[in-house]
Amino acid sequence: MCDDCEEDYYNPRDRRFDAQGITCRQCGPTMSLYDPYRKKIETNNVYKKTARYIQQGYIVAIKGIGGIHLASLATKDDVLKKLRLRKNREYQPYALMSPNLEEIKKYAYISDIEEEYLTSWRKPILLLKKRHRVISDLVAPGLDTVGVMLPYTGIQTLLFKQLDEPALVMTSGNKRGVPMAITNDAAFNELADLADYFLLHDRDIINRADDSVIRIIEGKPAFTRRSRGYVPDPINIPITNGIAFALGAELRNAAAIATNGKAFMTQYLGDIDTLEGLEFEKEAIQTMRDLLNITRNPDVIACDLHPDYITSQYGEKISQEMGVPLVKSQHHHAHITSVMAEHMIKDEEVIGIALDGAGYGQDGQIWGGEVLKAAYSGYERLGKLEYLPMPGGDLCAYHPYRMLISGLTNVLADEEIRDITNNHINHVLPHGKKELDIILNQSRSQDVLKTSSFGRVLDAVAALLGLTYYRSYEGEPAMRLEALAFNGNYETIGHKSVIEDKDGIYSLNTSKMLKYLILNKNNHKKADIAAFSQKYLANGITEIALMISEDTGINKIALSGGVFVNEFITSHITKRLENAGHTVLRNVNVPPGDGGSALGQVISSLHHVI
């Protein structure tokens, strides 16, 4: 600190005495504006100059407290097209930042509870229903929601004072598959092809932290990302002894450390499917260890059951190096135990409804629409969605029409499928009829991978309706389907849920629903089909849970998995269960998706070793 600040800091009579954040214009952070060639732009007011560049349609990298954002106009299509082209992000929605609530209300609806979250000191991104067309449709293409936050740093507040805009795009400054840039060198080296100008300060960011993202459903928060503002707040758990490290899953991940009856989740880590992502996770775990002053090895390491996840392979490695046991949690069991841990359930069983896109099952198939009888010690699979073929594995996730075709093979002959799809198959599959033949052939194979995924069925319906034929970001087909369904009427379609008993496991038939919809799609409005498909699946899985509850006498039902950020499905299942007299538990402190699975892993692993 400079001499003036030092004098204030050590003077007991000064109002700045012992003020840890003391700085002034001489020794405090300095903001500087740079051109694309790293040349500093001399100006009396960097915020005014930056605002002028943004209003002229330029993209500016802005360094904050947890990382670097890319900022641009949110009202101009040509600017959004440029940003999407540079980021190679064709449809994924961008977050917005507005200067105040009045500006947000020009383009989004805000309830009282949403306003509370928006204006809290944590300042998360809130997913709000769109209102008037003030912002460009290219901010969140094909969706009826938009992510919005208010300024949470002085940098952002000073910038908005120089702007007359309802909102700016504020998206993470990173290339696809790489963590957000946090240093000035990284800004210049990694964002040179993305940003036109750079507004940077001269302070180090020690811990990378993305913005938290929340959706309010039935008056409670549903995180899609838990990070800045909420980490490292601990979550009380019912096991007080031992130390455990949990590595989470793969996509949209977070890790966790449990000690002294509390679980500490790391910040949002993104997808751990690259070496850069794994290095970020290692750094985040070490930072959390340092913060908690954990100097000894844990009693147990926890990871996902999937053998091909980088996190699982890393778990194998460090458990051997540390000489501590490794507990592998089945993906959907971890989702359910995360809810149990949040609600401080100790030694009782619950019925768990786990709905998502994919998780490695105990039988080697891909699960995702599961009803489990669960405790920390283990689980029994008592209900599921019908197994559908998944030829090509993840290709069905990226090309949802493949999922539709393969699902239909359970109820239609190949020639029937060819007749139904003949007029448009070259449009919906990258390789047309040749690819169709391969899908049909592989779907009939005894060795084909099968899936009970709730998300994949939603994807298939989205493809049936022509909403998308290629998934450009995680959850896109299902999100587009939900947006369309908002204005639909599911009561116009009378197809009933079909629940079968398959080897002692209740199974909701989905292939017959797909068959009915594809044969009758011209007889119904698209929005009604979208609404019906969500209702059919939600109703069917709820009915299975109710039957299992009656069979077992268990009244508490836990809901988890990425599907539970879908407002209609979450509300429908919750209300029906509560109306039947059941206690419904949801994730409210961690994401119901994979960003919360480390909490379930950490509590189950402690139960196994303590």
JOFENFEN-V19453 format. One line per field, one symbol per residue. ss: DSSP state (H for helix, E for strand, C for the rest). psi: psi as a letter, one per 40 degrees, with the letter a starting at -180 (. if undefined). burial: 1 if it has 9 or more other C-alpha atoms within 8 Angstrom, else 0. A space follows every 50 residues. Layout:
# JOFENFEN-V19453
ss = ???
psi = ???
burial = ???
This chain:
# JOFENFEN-V19453
ss = CCHHHHHHHHCCCCCCCCCCCCCCCCCCCCEEEECCCCCECCCCCHHHHH HHHHHCCCCEEEECCCCEEEEEECCCHHHHHHHHHHHCCCCCCCCEEECC HHHHCCCECCCHHHHHHHHCCCCCEEEEEECCCCCCHHHCCCCCEEEEEE CCCHHHHHHHCCCCCCCEEEEECCCCCCCCCCCHHHHHHHCCCCCCEEEE ECCCCCCCCCECEEEEECCEEEEEECCECCCCCCEECCCCCCEEEECCCC CCECCEEEECCEEEECCCCECCCCHHHHHHHHHHHHHHHHHHCCCCCCCE EEEECCCCCHHHHHHHHHHHHHCCEEEEECHHHHHHHHHHHHCCCCCCCE EEEEEEEEEECCCCCEEEEEEEEEECCEEEEEEEECCEECCCCCHHHHCH HHHHHHHHCCCCCHHHHHHHHCCCHHHHCCCHHHHHHHHHHHHCCCCCCE ECCHHHHHHHHHHHCCCCCCCCCCCHHHHHHHHHHCCCCHHHCCCCCCEE EECCEEEECCHHHHHHHHHHHHHCCHHHHHHHHHHHHHHHHHHHHHHHHH HHCCCEEEEECHHHHCHHHHHHHHHHHHHCCCEEEECCCCCCCHHHHHHH HHHHHHHHHC
psi = iidddddddehdeieehfhdfhiaddeaihhihiieeehhhhiegddddd dddddeeihhhhhbeeahihhiieehddddddddddefgdehiiiihidi ddddedeiihidddddddeiedfihhhihibigdiieedgheieihhiii heiddddddddeigidiihgihgiihehihieidddddddededidihhi ifiihdhhhiiihihhhfeiihhehhbhddhfhihhieheiihihheabd ifiiiihhifeihhiiiheahgeidddddddddddddddddefheiiidi iiiidheehddddddddddddefiihhhhhddddddddddddefhcfiii hhhhhadiihideeihiegihihiideaihheiiihhiighebeddddge ddddddddeeeiidddddddedeededehdfbdddddddddddeideiii ifhdddddddddddefdiehheihedddddddddddeiheeehehiihhi hhfehhhhhddddddddddedeeiiddddddddddddddddddddddddd deehdhhhhiiddfehdddddddddddddeeihhhiheeiieaeeedddd dddddddde.
burial = 00001101101000011000001000001011111100000000011111 10111011111111011111111101101110111110101111111110 00111111110001101110011111111110001101111010111111 10000111110100011111111110001111100111011101111111 10001001111111111000111111111110011111110111111111 11111111111111111111111100110110011011110000000111 11111100111110110010000101111111111111111101100001 11111111111000111111111111001011111101111000111111 11111111101100001000000011011001001100110110000111 11111111111111001110110001111111111001110010001010 00001111111111111000100111111111111111111101110110 00011111111111110011111101110001111111011111111111 1111111000
